[in-house]
Amino acid sequence: MLTLYRIAHFFFKLNIPIIPRIIEGIIFLFFNSRIPSDVEIGKGSYFAYKGLSTLLVRGTIIGKNCFIGMRVTTGRNHPYKDVPQIGDNVFIGTNSVLIGPIMVEDDVIISPNSVVNKSVPKGAIVGGIPAKIIGWKKDLNYEILDNPKYKIGKMPFLIEKNV
């Protein structure tokens, strides 16, 4: 899917409108995704499961080396004209929605099922509806974009906190 997008984007930059429209239709037909040819996607960025069910609004900018999960959506927040801009090395979890004239700076992690409607500072980990800062990437003891091999074992049980 990303290869088809890059071909469409190439012809979009050459001001040849019909070929990008045809390729956008093919992407929609095979991947159930809307990736307009005027979207900017940086080198090294990739989509989970070939971008299945992804919806990016026209004008969205995605930086380099980003991971975009399945069913990620970007959109406008009327009456604003601007759309989301995503920096470099950003992890966007499955089912996340980024809406409005927001800026997601570099090295950000957006947890799955989040609705981001405010700009996110560099290195933050955000999650929730609406998204709030829940941590900082510098505090992690692993690199989320490295995509390590599977670990053996089970996750620990939830522990009830005394409030």
C-alpha positions as CSV (number, residue, x, y, z in Angstrom):
1,M,0.0,0.0,0.0
2,L,2.8,2.4,0.9
3,T,4.4,1.7,-2.5
4,L,1.1,2.6,-4.3
5,Y,0.9,5.8,-2.2
6,R,4.4,6.8,-3.1
7,I,3.6,6.3,-6.8
8,A,0.5,8.5,-6.5
9,H,2.4,11.1,-4.5
10,F,5.1,11.2,-7.3
11,F,2.5,11.9,-10.0
12,F,0.7,14.4,-7.6
13,K,3.9,16.4,-7.4
14,L,4.1,16.4,-11.2
15,N,0.6,17.9,-11.4
16,I,-0.8,14.9,-13.2
17,P,-4.2,14.6,-11.4
18,I,-5.8,11.5,-13.0
19,I,-3.1,8.9,-12.0
20,P,-3.2,9.7,-8.3
21,R,-7.0,9.5,-8.3
22,I,-6.9,6.0,-9.9
23,I,-4.2,4.8,-7.4
24,E,-6.2,6.3,-4.5
25,G,-9.2,4.2,-5.7
26,I,-7.1,1.1,-5.9
27,I,-5.8,1.7,-2.3
28,F,-9.4,2.1,-1.1
29,L,-10.6,-1.0,-3.0
30,F,-7.8,-3.4,-1.8
31,F,-7.0,-1.9,1.7
32,N,-10.2,-0.2,2.7
33,S,-8.0,2.9,3.3
34,R,-8.0,6.5,2.2
35,I,-4.5,7.8,1.8
36,P,-4.7,11.0,-0.4
37,S,-1.8,11.7,-2.7
38,D,-1.2,15.1,-1.1
39,V,-0.4,13.6,2.3
40,E,3.3,13.7,3.1
41,I,4.8,10.5,4.6
42,G,8.4,10.6,5.5
43,K,11.0,7.9,4.7
44,G,11.1,4.9,6.9
45,S,7.5,5.4,8.1
46,Y,5.3,2.3,7.9
47,F,1.8,1.1,8.5
48,A,0.8,-2.0,10.5
49,Y,-0.9,-4.6,8.3
50,K,-0.3,-2.6,5.2
51,G,-2.4,0.3,6.5
52,L,-5.6,-1.6,6.6
53,S,-8.6,0.7,7.3
54,T,-6.5,3.8,7.7
55,L,-8.1,7.2,7.0
56,L,-5.8,10.2,6.5
57,V,-7.4,13.6,5.7
58,R,-5.9,15.6,2.9
59,G,-2.8,17.7,3.9
60,T,-1.7,15.4,6.8
61,I,2.0,15.4,7.3
62,I,3.8,12.4,8.8
63,G,7.5,12.5,9.6
64,K,10.3,10.0,9.2
65,N,10.5,6.6,10.9
66,C,6.9,6.6,12.2
67,F,4.8,3.6,13.0
68,I,1.1,4.0,12.2
69,G,-1.2,1.3,13.7
70,M,-4.2,-0.2,12.0
71,R,-7.4,2.0,11.7
72,V,-5.6,5.3,12.5
73,T,-7.6,8.3,11.5
74,T,-6.6,12.0,11.1
75,G,-9.2,14.7,10.5
76,R,-10.1,18.3,10.6
77,N,-11.8,20.0,13.5
78,H,-14.1,22.6,12.0
79,P,-14.0,25.6,11.8
80,Y,-10.2,25.1,11.7
81,K,-8.6,24.5,8.3
82,D,-5.3,23.0,9.4
83,V,-4.9,19.3,9.9
84,P,-2.6,17.2,12.1
85,Q,1.2,17.3,11.6
86,I,3.2,14.4,13.0
87,G,6.9,14.6,13.8
88,D,9.6,12.0,13.4
89,N,9.9,8.7,15.3
90,V,6.3,8.7,16.4
91,F,4.4,5.5,17.4
92,I,0.6,5.8,16.8
93,G,-1.3,2.9,18.3
94,T,-4.2,1.1,16.7
95,N,-7.6,2.9,16.5
96,S,-6.1,6.3,17.4
97,V,-7.8,9.5,16.2
98,L,-5.8,12.7,15.7
99,I,-8.1,15.6,15.0
100,G,-7.7,19.3,14.4
101,P,-4.8,21.7,13.9
102,I,-2.5,19.8,16.2
103,M,1.3,19.2,16.2
104,V,2.6,15.9,17.5
105,E,6.3,16.6,18.0
106,D,9.2,14.1,17.7
107,D,9.6,10.9,19.7
108,V,6.0,10.6,20.9
109,I,4.0,7.5,21.7
110,I,0.3,7.6,21.3
111,S,-1.4,4.6,23.0
112,P,-4.0,2.6,21.2
113,N,-7.7,3.9,21.2
114,S,-6.6,7.5,22.0
115,V,-8.3,10.7,20.8
116,V,-5.6,13.4,20.4
117,N,-7.2,16.8,20.0
118,K,-4.4,18.9,21.5
119,S,-0.7,19.3,20.5
120,V,1.7,16.8,22.1
121,P,5.2,17.8,23.3
122,K,8.4,16.0,22.4
123,G,9.0,12.7,24.1
124,A,5.5,12.4,25.7
125,I,3.5,9.3,26.0
126,V,-0.2,10.1,25.7
127,G,-3.4,8.0,26.0
128,G,-7.1,8.2,26.7
129,I,-10.2,10.0,25.4
130,P,-9.3,12.9,25.2
131,A,-5.6,12.1,25.3
132,K,-3.5,13.2,28.3
133,I,0.2,12.8,29.1
134,I,0.6,9.5,30.9
135,G,4.4,9.3,30.9
136,W,7.6,10.2,29.1
137,K,9.5,8.1,26.5
138,K,12.8,8.8,28.3
139,D,11.6,6.8,31.3
140,L,11.1,3.6,29.2
141,N,13.6,0.8,29.5
142,Y,13.1,-0.3,25.9
143,E,12.7,1.3,22.5
144,I,9.2,0.9,21.2
145,L,10.0,1.3,17.5
146,D,12.7,-1.4,17.6
147,N,10.0,-4.1,17.2
148,P,11.9,-6.8,19.2
149,K,11.2,-10.5,18.9
150,Y,8.5,-12.0,21.0
151,K,9.1,-12.5,24.7
152,I,8.2,-15.7,26.5
153,G,5.8,-15.6,29.4
154,K,2.7,-13.9,30.7
155,M,2.0,-10.4,31.8
156,P,1.8,-9.8,35.5
157,F,-1.6,-9.6,37.2
158,L,-3.2,-6.2,37.8
159,I,-2.6,-5.0,41.4
160,E,-5.3,-3.0,43.2
161,K,-3.9,0.3,44.6
162,N,-5.1,1.5,48.0
163,V,-6.3,5.0,47.5
